[in-house]
């Protein structure tokens, strides 16, 4: 994990953000992302690009139904997490992942609703597929917002602290 944003990534590379938490997670066109706040401090910072087989906003009800089914069947430990990833892959990315056909990451089109949606990703992990659903939808940003969020990331300390307003989360100081 890298705590700083690589210098080759600029505001013009930003394709969107998820705003489910007080500090946005920023997504880049090359497949990277930068997480600014999370319940696990090991998930903060720069995440390098991975091949994506599915990357889109989907109805939150679909995601919650999968989570409920897997949670009831397998629990919420490592086995449940793996089964959840498999269920996301089956539901959203099995065809592309089986053929190793990658998809382009893009922000929603202007006017496309993000209400009651979450970003879902199916990507290549270390020898296995990984499924991930964000806490909110991917939303487009203006050029000014992209400039601001990249400047904010670059201006922050790389010291990790508990988020002051909610001690369940960690963030950069």
C-alpha positions in Angstrom: 0.0 0.0 0.0 1.2 3.5 -0.9 0.0 6.4 1.3 0.7 9.1 -1.3 -0.8 9.7 -4.7 1.8 9.1 -7.5 2.8 12.3 -9.3 1.9 11.0 -12.7 -1.8 11.0 -11.7 -3.5 14.4 -12.0 -6.9 15.9 -11.9 -7.4 15.1 -15.6 -7.2 11.4 -14.8 -10.1 11.5 -12.3 -13.2 9.7 -13.7 -15.3 10.0 -10.6 -15.7 9.6 -6.8 -17.8 7.7 -4.3 -19.2 9.9 -1.7 -20.5 7.4 0.8 -18.2 8.7 3.5 -17.0 12.2 4.6 -13.9 12.0 2.5 -14.3 10.7 -1.1 -12.7 7.7 -2.7 -11.2 8.9 -6.0 -11.2 6.7 -9.1 -8.8 7.2 -12.0 -9.1 6.2 -15.7 -6.1 3.9 -15.5 -7.8 1.6 -13.0 -6.3 3.0 -9.8 -8.1 4.5 -6.9 -7.2 6.5 -3.7 -9.1 5.8 -0.5 -9.2 8.6 2.0 -11.3 7.1 4.8 -12.1 3.5 5.7 -12.8 1.3 8.7 -9.6 -0.7 8.1 -6.5 1.6 8.1 -4.7 -0.9 5.8 -7.1 0.0 3.0 -6.2 3.7 3.0 -4.2 5.3 0.2 -3.3 4.5 -3.3 -4.4 1.2 -4.9 -2.6 0.4 -8.2 -4.6 -0.5 -11.3 -6.0 -4.0 -11.8 -7.8 -5.5 -14.8 -11.5 -4.9 -14.4 -14.2 -7.3 -15.8 -17.1 -5.3 -14.4 -17.3 -1.7 -13.3 -20.6 0.0 -13.0 -23.3 1.4 -10.7 -26.0 -1.2 -9.9 -29.2 -1.1 -7.8 -28.4 -1.1 -4.1 -31.3 -3.6 -3.5 -29.5 -6.1 -5.7 -26.3 -5.7 -3.7 -28.1 -5.9 -0.3 -29.9 -9.1 -1.4 -26.6 -10.7 -2.2 -25.1 -9.6 1.1 -28.0 -10.9 3.1 -28.1 -14.3 1.3 -24.3 -14.8 1.7 -24.4 -13.6 5.3 -27.2 -16.0 6.3 -25.6 -18.9 4.4 -21.9 -18.4 5.3 -21.5 -15.8 7.9 -19.3 -12.7 7.8 -15.9 -14.2 8.3 -13.2 -14.9 5.6 -15.3 -17.7 4.1 -18.3 -15.4 3.8 -16.2 -12.7 2.3 -14.9 -15.1 -0.4 -18.4 -16.3 -1.1 -19.6 -12.7 -1.4 -16.8 -12.0 -4.0 -17.8 -15.1 -5.9 -21.5 -14.1 -5.9 -20.6 -10.6 -7.3 -18.5 -12.2 -9.9 -21.3 -14.6 -10.9 -23.9 -11.9 -10.9 -22.0 -9.2 -12.7 -18.7 -10.3 -14.2 -18.7 -14.0 -14.9 -18.8 -13.7 -18.7 -16.1 -11.1 -19.0 -13.9 -12.7 -16.3 -14.1 -16.2 -17.9 -13.0 -14.7 -21.2 -10.5 -12.3 -19.5 -12.2 -9.4 -21.4 -11.5 -6.2 -19.5 -13.9 -3.3 -19.4 -13.1 0.4 -19.4 -13.8 2.3 -16.2 -15.9 5.3 -16.8 -18.0 7.8 -14.8 -21.8 7.8 -15.2 -23.0 9.8 -18.2 -24.4 13.3 -17.4 -28.0 13.0 -16.3 -27.6 9.3 -15.4 -29.2 8.7 -12.0 -26.9 7.5 -9.2 -29.7 7.4 -6.6 -30.1 4.1 -4.7 -27.0 2.7 -6.5 -23.6 1.4 -5.5 -20.4 1.0 -7.5 -19.6 -2.7 -8.1 -16.2 -3.9 -9.3 -15.1 -7.4 -10.4 -11.4 -7.3 -10.9 -8.3 -9.5 -11.0 -6.7 -10.3 -7.7 -3.7 -12.3 -6.9 -4.5 -15.5 -8.7 -8.3 -15.1 -8.1 -11.2 -12.8 -9.0 -12.2 -10.1 -6.4 -15.6 -8.7 -6.1 -16.2 -5.4 -4.3 -19.2 -3.1 -3.8 -18.7 0.4 -2.6 -20.8 2.2 0.0 -22.2 4.5 -2.7 -22.4 5.1 -6.4 -19.6 6.4 -8.6 -20.4 10.0 -9.3 -18.9 12.3 -11.9 -17.0 15.4 -10.8 -16.4 18.7 -12.4 -12.9 19.8 -13.4 -12.9 22.1 -10.4 -13.9 19.3 -8.1 -11.2 17.0 -9.6 -8.6 19.7 -9.1 -9.7 20.3 -5.5 -9.8 16.6 -4.5 -6.3 15.9 -6.0 -4.9 19.0 -4.3 -6.5 17.9 -1.0 -4.9 14.4 -1.3 -1.5 15.8 -2.1 -1.8 18.4 0.8 -2.6 15.9 3.5 -0.2 14.3 5.9 0.5 10.6 5.4 -0.1 10.0 9.1 -3.1 7.8 9.7 -5.5 8.8 12.6 -9.0 7.9 13.7 -11.5 10.1 12.0 -12.6 12.7 14.6 -16.3 12.6 14.0 -16.6 8.8 13.8 -14.1 6.7 15.6 -15.1 3.7 13.5 -13.1 5.1 10.6 -9.5 5.9 9.9 -8.2 8.6 7.7 -5.2 10.8 6.9 -4.4 13.6 9.3 
